[in-house]
Amino acid sequence: RDFQKNNVLYHYPVNGDRLVIGKFCSIACGARFLMNSANHALGSLSTYVFPIFYEEWNHGMEVTEAWDHRGDILIGNDVWIGYEAVILSGVAIGDGAIVAARSVVTKDVPPYTIVGGVPTRPIRRRFDQETIDALLELRWWDWPPEKLSGCLRAIQAGDLETLRQSR
């Protein structure tokens, strides 16, 4: 309820940045997505956001010069983001990844990798590389609902062979 208002912070239309969330994602309570306007210009001699206050300073700068642009936030498919995790702008989280509770994601997360901490560090991969490659190739999240419905038991049971046969 009110996801964008409560969880997507500093998202102003002037930036044109996006939060893209894939299919079948689980996002826990309190997770936050900090968009580009949350950044301050690190190359500036001051961290103060002078360009935002154009009326007071009459400086002729663009509002968007007040912060660094790191890019969109891209969340893959079948991603689980834990309680009160924070995802920073410019980060991509790969398909099947897990972000531990109260983690701060500052860098891209590879597919099917569990990360945690402040800033996040890889904890482990969820599966061996062969299984990860097979899941990325199958892209079960893109299957039509009727096909996916018939494979839910195989997905829940970790039965990759049945999924392969269902292609």
Buried (B, 14 or more C-beta within 10 A) or exposed (E): EEEEEEBBBBBEEEBEBEBEBBBBBEBEEBBBBBBBBBBEBEEBEEEEBBBBEBEEEEEEEEBBBBBBBBEBBBBBBBBBBBBBBBBBBBBBBBBBBBBBEBBBBBEEBBBBBBBBEEEBEEBEBBBEEEBBEBBBEBEBBEBEEEEBEEBEEBBEEEBBEBBEEBE
